[in-house]
Amino acid sequence: MKMNMTTRSLLGISLLALFATTAQAAEKVTLKLAHNLERSHVVHQAFEQMAKEVKQLSDGKMTIRIYPSSQMGSARETMELLQNGALDMTKGSASDLESFDNTYAIYNLPYLFKDQKHFDNVVFGNVGKEIMASSKDKGFFALSAYVAGTRSFYAKKAITKPEDLKGQKIRVQASPTTLKMVELMGGSPTPISFGEVYTAMQQGVVDGAENNVPSWVQTRHIEIAKVYSEDEHASIPDFLVISTKTWDKLTPEQQQILSKAATDSEAWQQKAWANVEAETRAQAKAMGGTFVTVDKAPFRAAVQPLYDDFNKDPKQAALLAKFEQAAE
């Protein structure tokens, strides 16, 4: 059947419209980000800031859809979803990521940093960026890092020396290094999903936990475990993790937009964290919480075997040396 000029013209216009719509659709990207934190957490709020900036910089062509509060599962489950291609981004602390890439294990060493400046020099400096990029061949890498304060023990009683942990079941993240740390200190480490800790403490499944002050207060764990013993055994950063496959699908311009927004969210989160930490300390006291000062020397001595084991691996020993140099 022959087409007249009008029919051919209409067909041509239709095809052009189809190609234009397809091209426009290809330019639009929606990235799924799931994590286990509540909406009130400053890291979640940093993600929201990042999503706004991504949308603005891309003129609405890039969207980040956030699923907080363990909607897609625990930290481990969202990492597995990411590796399986069902999720684009997630939040992982170094404790979570250690099981997926052993390079992150170093962050879980207790008493690793001398002070906040040392932490900043490492995490946001060259050695930190080296670690963040190290797992690309494992299907993921970190785009940005966030402060998460210092972690200490909290329970119904004070923990001022390692002997106080004897017979105590302490909730920990499922990190081999953290499990070993609590064992060396004399406690019984019990890995439980973050969202189940309140009930576990209420029912006596665990006697206490370890975390930063905002988490102690915001999760209402303080209602059961009112004594916060400031041994400050760890400063473990959080990371925004992206699938390598997702990253490779983005155009150079899209990668640049996402990288900028992620880096900007780091600075926003650091300021917000400082404010929240001060606020929650005041809230803790108003809620009847008690802060106990701890002599850290006995705790440091107890965990020395972790450093001895760590230094047996030449690669890990070299990385630890870089951390130590960053303190100078």
C-alpha positions as CSV (number, residue, x, y, z in Angstrom):
1,M,0.0,0.0,0.0
2,K,1.4,3.4,-1.0
3,M,1.4,6.3,1.4
4,N,0.5,9.7,0.4
5,M,2.6,12.7,1.4
6,T,0.3,13.6,4.3
7,T,0.5,10.1,5.8
8,R,4.3,10.0,5.4
9,S,4.6,13.5,7.0
10,L,2.4,12.4,10.0
11,L,4.4,9.2,10.4
12,G,7.6,11.2,10.4
13,I,6.3,13.6,13.0
14,S,5.1,10.7,15.2
15,L,8.6,9.0,15.0
16,L,10.4,12.2,15.9
17,A,8.1,12.7,18.8
18,L,8.7,9.1,20.0
19,F,12.5,9.6,19.7
20,A,12.3,12.9,21.6
21,T,10.2,11.3,24.4
22,T,12.6,8.4,24.6
23,A,15.7,10.6,24.8
24,Q,14.0,12.8,27.4
25,A,13.1,9.7,29.5
26,A,16.7,8.4,29.2
27,E,18.0,11.7,30.6
28,K,15.8,11.3,33.7
29,V,17.3,9.2,36.5
30,T,15.7,8.1,39.8
31,L,18.1,6.6,42.4
32,K,16.8,4.5,45.3
33,L,18.5,5.1,48.7
34,A,17.5,3.0,51.7
35,H,18.9,3.0,55.2
36,N,18.2,1.9,58.8
37,L,18.1,5.3,60.5
38,E,15.1,7.3,61.7
39,R,14.0,10.5,59.9
40,S,15.1,12.5,62.9
41,H,18.7,11.3,62.5
42,V,21.1,14.0,61.1
43,V,22.6,11.5,58.5
44,H,19.1,11.0,57.1
45,Q,18.6,14.8,57.1
46,A,22.0,15.1,55.3
47,F,20.7,12.7,52.7
48,E,17.6,14.9,52.2
49,Q,19.8,17.9,51.7
50,M,21.8,16.0,49.2
51,A,18.6,14.9,47.3
52,K,17.5,18.6,47.1
53,E,20.8,19.7,45.7
54,V,20.9,16.9,43.2
55,K,17.4,17.8,41.9
56,Q,18.3,21.5,41.8
57,L,21.7,21.0,40.0
58,S,20.1,18.6,37.5
59,D,17.1,20.8,36.7
60,G,14.8,18.1,38.1
61,K,16.3,15.3,35.8
62,M,17.9,13.5,38.7
63,T,15.8,12.3,41.7
64,I,16.9,10.5,44.9
65,R,14.1,8.5,46.5
66,I,14.9,7.8,50.2
67,Y,13.5,4.9,52.2
68,P,14.5,5.4,55.9
69,S,13.7,3.5,59.1
70,S,14.7,0.0,57.8
71,Q,11.8,0.0,55.3
72,M,14.0,-2.2,53.0
73,G,15.7,-4.1,55.8
74,S,18.7,-3.9,58.1
75,A,22.0,-2.4,57.2
76,R,23.3,-5.8,56.1
77,E,20.1,-6.5,54.1
78,T,20.3,-3.2,52.2
79,M,24.0,-3.8,51.4
80,E,23.0,-7.2,49.9
81,L,20.2,-5.6,47.9
82,L,22.7,-3.1,46.6
83,Q,25.1,-5.8,45.5
84,N,22.2,-7.7,43.9
85,G,21.2,-4.7,41.8
86,A,17.9,-4.1,43.6
87,L,19.1,-0.8,45.3
88,D,21.3,2.0,44.2
89,M,22.6,3.5,47.5
90,T,22.6,2.8,51.2
91,K,24.1,4.0,54.5
92,G,26.7,1.8,56.0
93,S,28.9,2.4,59.0
94,A,32.4,1.0,58.9
95,S,31.1,-1.8,61.2
96,D,28.5,-2.8,58.6
97,L,30.9,-2.6,55.7
98,E,33.7,-4.6,57.3
99,S,31.8,-7.8,56.4
100,F,31.7,-6.8,52.7
101,D,35.2,-5.4,52.5
102,N,37.8,-6.0,55.2
103,T,39.6,-2.7,54.4
104,Y,36.9,-1.0,56.5
105,A,37.9,-3.2,59.6
106,I,40.5,-0.6,60.6
107,Y,37.8,1.9,61.6
108,N,36.5,-0.6,64.1
109,L,39.7,-0.8,66.1
110,P,39.1,0.7,69.5
111,Y,40.9,3.9,70.6
112,L,42.1,4.4,67.0
113,F,42.0,8.2,67.0
114,K,43.8,10.6,69.3
115,D,41.3,13.4,69.0
116,Q,38.7,14.9,66.6
117,K,41.4,16.5,64.4
118,H,43.1,13.2,63.9
119,F,39.7,11.7,62.9
120,D,39.1,14.5,60.4
121,N,42.6,14.2,58.9
122,V,42.0,10.5,58.3
123,V,38.3,10.2,57.3
124,F,38.2,13.3,55.1
125,G,41.8,13.2,53.9
126,N,43.7,11.1,51.4
127,V,43.8,7.9,53.3
128,G,40.1,8.0,54.0
129,K,39.3,8.6,50.3
130,E,41.6,5.7,49.4
131,I,39.5,3.4,51.6
132,M,36.2,4.8,50.2
133,A,37.3,3.9,46.7
134,S,38.9,0.5,47.6
135,S,35.8,-1.7,47.1
136,K,34.8,-0.7,43.5
137,D,35.7,-4.2,42.3
138,K,33.4,-5.7,44.9
139,G,30.4,-3.9,43.4
140,F,30.2,-0.8,45.6
141,F,32.2,2.2,46.9
142,A,31.6,5.2,49.2
143,L,30.7,8.6,47.9
144,S,30.8,10.5,51.2
145,A,31.6,10.1,54.9
146,Y,29.8,11.3,58.0
147,V,30.8,11.8,61.7
148,A,29.0,9.6,64.2
149,G,30.5,10.9,67.4
150,T,32.3,8.6,69.9
151,R,30.8,5.3,71.1
152,S,30.6,4.4,74.8
153,F,28.9,1.8,76.9
154,Y,25.4,2.4,78.5
155,A,23.6,0.1,80.9
156,K,21.7,0.1,84.2
157,K,25.0,0.4,86.0
158,A,28.3,2.2,85.5
159,I,31.0,0.5,83.5
160,T,34.2,2.1,84.7
161,K,36.7,-0.7,84.2
162,P,36.8,-3.9,82.1
163,E,35.9,-6.1,85.1
164,D,32.5,-4.3,85.2
165,L,31.6,-6.0,81.8
166,K,32.0,-9.5,83.2
167,G,28.8,-11.4,82.7
168,Q,27.2,-8.5,80.9
169,K,25.5,-9.1,77.5
170,I,26.3,-6.1,75.4
171,R,24.5,-5.3,72.1
172,V,27.1,-4.7,69.3
173,Q,27.0,-4.3,65.6
174,A,27.8,-7.5,63.7
175,S,31.4,-6.5,63.2
176,P,34.1,-9.2,63.9
177,T,36.4,-6.5,65.3
178,T,33.7,-5.1,67.7
179,L,32.7,-8.6,68.8
180,K,36.4,-9.3,69.7
181,M,36.8,-6.0,71.4
182,V,33.9,-6.7,73.9
183,E,35.2,-10.2,74.5
184,L,38.7,-8.9,75.3
185,M,37.1,-6.4,77.7
186,G,35.4,-9.2,79.5
187,G,31.8,-8.8,78.2
188,S,29.6,-11.0,76.2
189,P,29.0,-9.4,72.7
190,T,25.5,-9.9,71.4
191,P,24.8,-8.7,67.8
192,I,21.2,-7.5,67.4
193,S,19.6,-5.4,64.7
194,F,19.6,-1.7,65.7
195,G,15.8,-1.5,65.6
196,E,15.4,-4.4,68.1
197,V,17.7,-3.1,70.8
198,Y,15.0,-1.3,72.9
199,T,12.9,-4.5,73.2
200,A,16.0,-6.6,73.8
201,M,17.1,-4.5,76.7
202,Q,13.5,-4.3,78.1
203,Q,13.2,-8.1,78.1
204,G,16.7,-8.7,79.5
205,V,18.1,-10.3,76.3
206,V,20.9,-7.8,76.6
207,D,22.1,-5.8,79.6
208,G,23.4,-2.8,77.8
209,A,24.7,-1.5,74.5
210,E,27.3,0.8,73.0
211,N,26.7,3.9,70.9
212,N,26.9,7.7,70.8
213,V,24.9,10.0,73.0
214,P,22.3,11.1,70.3
215,S,21.5,7.4,69.6
216,W,21.2,6.6,73.3
217,V,18.7,9.4,73.7
218,Q,16.8,9.4,70.4
219,T,16.1,5.7,70.5
220,R,14.8,6.0,74.1
221,H,17.3,3.4,75.2
222,I,18.0,5.9,78.0
223,E,14.6,4.9,79.5
224,I,16.0,1.5,80.4
225,A,19.8,2.0,80.5
226,K,20.3,5.3,82.4
227,V,24.0,5.2,82.9
228,Y,26.3,6.3,80.1
229,S,30.0,5.4,80.9
230,E,32.2,7.6,78.7
231,D,35.0,5.2,77.8
232,E,34.8,6.5,74.2
233,H,36.2,3.3,72.8
234,A,35.3,4.0,69.1
235,S,34.8,6.8,66.6
236,I,33.3,4.9,63.6
237,P,32.2,7.0,60.6
238,D,29.1,6.4,58.5
239,F,29.3,6.2,54.7
240,L,27.0,6.8,51.8
241,V,27.6,3.7,49.6
242,I,26.6,3.5,45.9
243,S,26.5,0.5,43.6
244,T,29.4,0.4,41.1
245,K,26.9,-0.6,38.4
246,T,24.6,2.3,39.2
247,W,27.6,4.7,39.1
248,D,28.8,3.4,35.7
249,K,25.3,3.9,34.2
250,L,25.4,7.7,35.1
251,T,26.7,10.2,32.6
252,P,29.9,12.1,33.6
253,E,27.7,15.2,34.2
254,Q,25.3,13.1,36.5
255,Q,28.3,11.7,38.3
256,Q,29.7,15.2,38.9
257,I,26.3,16.4,40.2
258,L,25.9,13.5,42.6
259,S,29.6,13.8,43.8
260,K,29.2,17.5,44.6
261,A,25.9,17.1,46.4
262,A,27.3,14.2,48.5
263,T,30.5,16.2,49.4
264,D,28.3,19.2,50.4
265,S,26.2,17.0,52.6
266,E,29.3,16.0,54.6
267,A,29.9,19.6,55.6
268,W,26.1,20.1,56.4
269,Q,26.1,17.0,58.6
270,Q,29.1,17.9,60.6
271,K,27.6,21.1,61.7
272,A,24.2,19.5,62.4
273,W,25.9,16.7,64.4
274,A,27.6,19.1,66.7
275,N,24.3,20.8,67.5
276,V,22.4,17.5,68.0
277,E,25.2,16.1,70.3
278,A,25.0,19.2,72.6
279,E,21.2,19.1,72.6
280,T,20.9,15.4,73.4
281,R,23.4,15.7,76.2
282,A,21.1,18.3,77.8
283,Q,18.1,16.1,77.1
284,A,19.8,13.1,78.7
285,K,20.3,14.9,82.0
286,A,16.7,16.2,81.9
287,M,15.5,12.6,81.5
288,G,17.5,11.3,84.5
289,G,20.5,10.0,82.6
290,T,23.9,9.9,84.2
291,F,27.3,10.5,82.6
292,V,30.2,8.7,84.2
293,T,33.9,9.6,83.5
294,V,36.1,6.6,82.8
295,D,39.8,5.9,83.0
296,K,40.5,4.6,79.5
297,A,43.9,3.1,80.2
298,P,42.7,-0.3,81.4
299,F,40.3,-0.6,78.5
300,R,43.1,0.3,76.0
301,A,45.4,-2.3,77.6
302,A,42.7,-5.0,77.3
303,V,42.2,-4.5,73.6
304,Q,45.9,-4.5,72.6
305,P,45.7,-8.0,71.2
306,L,43.4,-6.6,68.4
307,Y,46.3,-4.3,67.3
308,D,48.8,-7.2,67.5
309,D,46.6,-9.4,65.2
310,F,46.0,-6.4,62.9
311,N,49.7,-5.8,62.4
312,K,50.3,-9.4,61.4
313,D,48.9,-8.6,58.0
314,P,51.4,-6.4,56.1
315,K,48.7,-4.7,54.1
316,Q,46.7,-3.8,57.2
317,A,49.9,-2.8,59.1
318,A,50.8,-0.4,56.2
319,L,47.3,1.2,56.4
320,L,47.5,1.6,60.2
321,A,50.8,3.3,59.7
322,K,49.1,5.9,57.4
323,F,46.5,6.5,60.1
324,E,49.2,7.1,62.7
325,Q,51.0,9.5,60.3
326,A,47.8,11.5,59.9
327,A,47.9,12.3,63.6
328,E,51.2,14.3,63.3
